[in-house]
Amino acid sequence: MEAEQEVKNWFKAAKVEDFPKNGGACIKYKDKQIAVFNFTRRNEWFACQNMCPHKKEMALARGMIGESQGEPKVACPFHKKAFSLQTGENIDGEDYEVVTYPVKIEGGYVYVGLS
């Protein structure tokens, strides 16, 4: 996960209420699709690439979020490949990984950090 001090640009994605509780939504920044998750059960926000690297489908924003041994994760809705929302690593130890992005909330808006 990128450290906040490495962020060169905070993209104002949308209002907090535009994201489902305990779910995700996709935003677009230039040519990137980014899945943003409002993990209300943990009172945390996460973001990662929307493309699942397994079959190259733009689907992670529609994935199921949960935890694996305390690690927040998202599972692809198609083939259930699960990724850490903190590090992007595949929870099952496979070679697939996703890019993660820092998220901050200010003034009722969700911002995604980009380097």
C-alpha positions in Angstrom: 0.0 0.0 0.0 1.3 3.4 -0.8 2.3 5.6 2.1 0.4 8.8 2.5 3.6 10.9 2.2 4.3 9.3 -1.2 1.0 10.5 -2.6 1.4 13.3 -5.2 -2.2 13.7 -6.0 -5.4 13.2 -4.1 -8.3 12.6 -6.5 -11.7 13.7 -5.2 -13.7 10.6 -6.1 -17.3 11.2 -4.8 -19.3 12.0 -1.7 -19.2 9.5 1.2 -22.9 8.7 0.8 -22.3 7.7 -2.9 -20.6 4.5 -1.7 -22.6 1.5 -0.4 -22.0 0.5 3.3 -19.9 -2.7 3.5 -19.5 -2.7 -0.3 -17.7 -1.1 -3.2 -18.1 1.1 -6.2 -16.0 1.8 -9.2 -14.5 5.3 -10.0 -12.6 6.3 -13.0 -9.4 8.4 -12.9 -8.0 9.0 -16.4 -7.6 5.5 -17.9 -7.7 3.7 -14.5 -10.7 2.0 -13.0 -10.4 2.0 -9.2 -12.6 0.0 -6.8 -13.4 1.9 -3.6 -14.7 0.1 -0.6 -16.6 1.5 2.4 -15.9 -1.2 5.0 -18.2 0.1 7.7 -17.9 -3.0 9.8 -14.3 -2.0 10.3 -14.9 1.8 10.1 -12.2 1.9 7.3 -12.0 2.7 3.6 -9.9 0.9 1.0 -9.2 1.2 -2.7 -7.6 -1.1 -5.3 -7.5 -1.6 -9.0 -10.9 -2.7 -10.3 -9.5 -5.3 -12.7 -9.2 -8.8 -11.2 -5.8 -10.1 -12.5 -7.0 -13.7 -12.7 -9.2 -13.4 -15.8 -8.6 -9.6 -16.5 -12.3 -8.7 -15.7 -13.3 -5.3 -14.3 -15.2 -6.7 -11.4 -13.5 -6.2 -8.0 -15.8 -3.2 -7.1 -18.7 -5.7 -7.2 -16.7 -8.3 -5.1 -17.6 -9.4 -1.6 -15.6 -7.8 1.2 -14.7 -9.6 4.5 -11.8 -10.6 6.6 -9.2 -13.4 6.6 -7.5 -13.8 10.0 -8.1 -10.1 10.6 -6.9 -9.0 7.2 -9.5 -7.0 5.2 -10.1 -8.6 1.8 -12.1 -8.5 -1.4 -13.1 -11.6 -3.3 -13.8 -11.4 -7.1 -17.4 -12.1 -7.7 -16.7 -14.5 -10.6 -13.9 -16.9 -9.4 -13.6 -15.9 -5.8 -9.9 -15.0 -6.0 -9.3 -13.0 -2.7 -7.0 -10.1 -2.3 -5.8 -8.1 0.8 -7.2 -4.6 0.8 -4.2 -3.5 2.7 -1.3 -4.9 0.6 -3.0 -6.2 -2.6 -1.5 -9.7 -2.1 -3.5 -12.8 -3.0 -4.9 -14.2 0.3 -4.6 -17.8 -1.1 -0.9 -17.4 -1.9 -1.3 -17.4 -5.7 0.8 -15.2 -7.9 -2.0 -12.7 -8.6 -1.8 -9.3 -6.9 -3.7 -6.0 -7.2 -2.5 -2.4 -6.8 -3.9 -0.7 -3.7 -4.4 3.0 -3.1 -4.6 5.1 0.1 -8.0 6.6 0.9 -8.9 9.6 3.0 -12.2 11.2 4.0 -12.4 15.0 4.2 -15.4 17.3 4.3 -17.8 14.4 3.4 -15.8 13.4 0.3 -13.7 10.4 -0.5 -10.3 11.0 -1.9 -8.0 8.4 -3.5 -4.3 8.9 -3.4 -2.3 8.5 -6.5 1.5 8.7 -7.0 
